[in-house]
Amino acid sequence: MRVRLVDDRPPRASASYVLYWMIAARRTRASFALQRAREWAQALRLPLLVLEPLRAGYRWAADRHHAFVIQGMHDQAARLGALGVRYLPYVEPEPGAGQGLLAALAERAALVVTDDSPMFFLPRMIAAAGRRLGCRLEAIDGNGLLPLAATDRVFTRAHSFRAFLQKTLPEHLERVPAPDPLAGYELGAAKVPRAVLERWPMARASQLRDPGPLLATLPIDHAPAVVPLRGGEGAGLRRLSAFLDEGLDRYATARNHPDEDAGSGLSPYLHFGQVSVHGILHGLAQREGWTPASLGPPQGGAREGYWGMEPAAEAFLDELVTWREIGLNACAHQPHPERFESLPAWARATMAKHERDPRPYLVDLDALQAARSPDPLWNAAQRQLLVEGRIHNYLRMLWGKKIYEWSASGAEALERMLVLNDRWAVDGRDPNSTSGITWVLGRYDRAWGPERPIFGTLRTMTSESTRRKLRLRAYLERYGADQTVQTRLAL
Ligand SMILES: Cc1cc2nc3c(=O)[nH]c(=O)nc-3n(C[C@H](O)[C@H](O)[C@H](O)COP(=O)(O)OP(=O)(O)OC[C@H]3O[C@@H](n4cnc5c(N)ncnc54)[C@H](O)[C@@H]3O)c2cc1C
């Protein structure tokens, strides 16, 4: 169910290696795709070759995202090098320069294994490779606990998706990826023709260690500067253990308070596949002494009581599995979930009805981007996004609701949220970006009464009630000062 044959011809008889084209699961542990490539290599007695490319020419290519990926490449180079697996980290110097590299390597491959993903430009890229490579191409789905192919139904409410998960997950939890798919690797280092390496030079170890000078030469957006958070599988796994050891216990009670910063902080690592949902579940299971046998009976979509773990762990899993995977479901099975027309009819109707309601302010995109709105709390959240590439989870919802309030229409608000989030958030361009942003405009939600100006029956959120309900004094102190952002980003 996790293997999709993009090109189903048999493996090439005379070949030099098995090629793993690492494009979404950018890690070496708990990866179904790497495991599949290793299994093929073992069966054919051929060395494994790993190509990890990073393109320059996609929308939103920027320093902070590039750095996060390159820091991951540094980890891959160290780990695969130590295991004797040949690894090719390719950072494209200009848009289009990498064209032909995959095909040149595939010419000598028995087959190509890659990551399946419904995210961003990846489906188009995989489909194009399937048309061009002329060899077997397998795309392996390691996105969620639920395989994407387990259903083609599109879920419109978390409750019904949760009910579906509760019934179907047990069989999928029996087939988890090997924690270390490369354990005992002895197939040697693949040989790559010199001409290929001359035409497409790989990133050097020094560039992976310190990507700054390399980033400066790339024709990408330099305004979203590198963030303090380090990328890579190693940093992701350290974040996970710190969260399990020190953060999880207070997750359920403190997560909404900006001053507590009690989220796991794992979303950028999940986005780039540097940690996996299976790896996180494995860590949780060890901590909680949990096995799939601990699962309770389906709870008809109720949030508590299914996993058989402590309440904090169950709350965390509901975000990680229900909410993360409902977004994957939409991206995989709903045409264009990022478009305004894909929103529920009731939400579009209520926004249309209130489109002419006077707004207290209309704020243009440049002012929003520069954190110059009339609302200090919103500005603080936007500054956190500009400087750190993230917004505290609760404030992210408020951030979206205020953008709607300050835009001329729902469609304009959607476009602005996508631009701001995808340009600046390290975890942006994700299925969760689309689901979170469209949630602001009614997806996965219901109509709320009484009907109000501007929002109609969309759920409202206000800065005043947020300030009343949540602890955020330290947050405002930290992100309240204007100059930090203006000088650091030269906006
Ligand atoms: C307007 C808006 C935009 C958003 N944009 C993004 C985005 O670009 N990328 C992104 O990953 N998430 C996005 N989210 C969802 C959510 O805010 C983040 O996933 C979460 O804040 C990440 O912090 P964390 O890793 O500490 O989460 P934790 O609370 O520790 O949760 C663990 C994991 O569960 C998943 N998760 C948590 N909350 C949600 C949620 N509400 N919806 C879907 N999955 C969730 C994430 O993968 C997260 O890493 C957005 C939400 C909104 C309202």
The ligand as a Gaussian input file, in Angstrom:
#p B3LYP/6-31G(d) Opt

LIG

0 1
 C       -2.907000      29.993000       9.975000
 C       -2.171000      28.716000      10.282000
 C       -1.060000      28.369000       9.523000
 C       -0.385000      27.174000       9.801000
 N        0.708000      26.864000       9.022000
 C        1.390000      25.717000       9.279000
 C        2.534000      25.382000       8.494000
 O        2.913000      26.112000       7.571000
 N        3.192000      24.225000       8.774000
 C        2.801000      23.407000       9.803000
 O        3.430000      22.378000      10.027000
 N        1.717000      23.705000      10.555000
 C        1.005000      24.833000      10.336000
 N       -0.082000      25.134000      11.111000
 C       -0.529000      24.182000      12.135000
 C        0.098000      24.373000      13.544000
 O       -0.021000      25.690000      13.933000
 C        1.557000      23.931000      13.596000
 O        1.684000      22.623000      13.080000
 C        2.129000      23.932000      15.009000
 O        2.004000      25.193000      15.583000
 C        3.591000      23.520000      14.952000
 O        4.195000      23.635000      16.224000
 P        4.704000      22.349000      16.992000
 O        5.518000      21.496000      16.090000
 O        5.293000      22.803000      18.272000
 O        3.315000      21.596000      17.246000
 P        2.887000      20.563000      18.364000
 O        1.770000      21.152000      19.110000
 O        4.033000      20.052000      19.123000
 O        2.230000      19.375000      17.496000
 C        3.007000      18.287000      16.991000
 C        2.806000      18.200000      15.499000
 O        1.428000      18.008000      15.193000
 C        1.080000      18.704000      14.010000
 N        0.107000      19.760000      14.339000
 C        0.003000      20.472000      15.473000
 N       -1.023000      21.342000      15.403000
 C       -1.562000      21.184000      14.185000
 C       -2.638000      21.790000      13.488000
 N       -3.408000      22.727000      14.056000
 N       -2.908000      21.403000      12.223000
 C       -2.170000      20.443000      11.626000
 N       -1.136000      19.805000      12.236000
 C       -0.834000      20.181000      13.482000
 C        2.370000      19.333000      13.488000
 O        2.952000      18.442000      12.573000
 C        3.195000      19.462000      14.752000
 O        4.578000      19.526000      14.518000
 C       -0.808000      26.320000      10.845000
 C       -1.937000      26.681000      11.602000
 C       -2.606000      27.864000      11.318000
 C       -3.814000      28.218000      12.134000

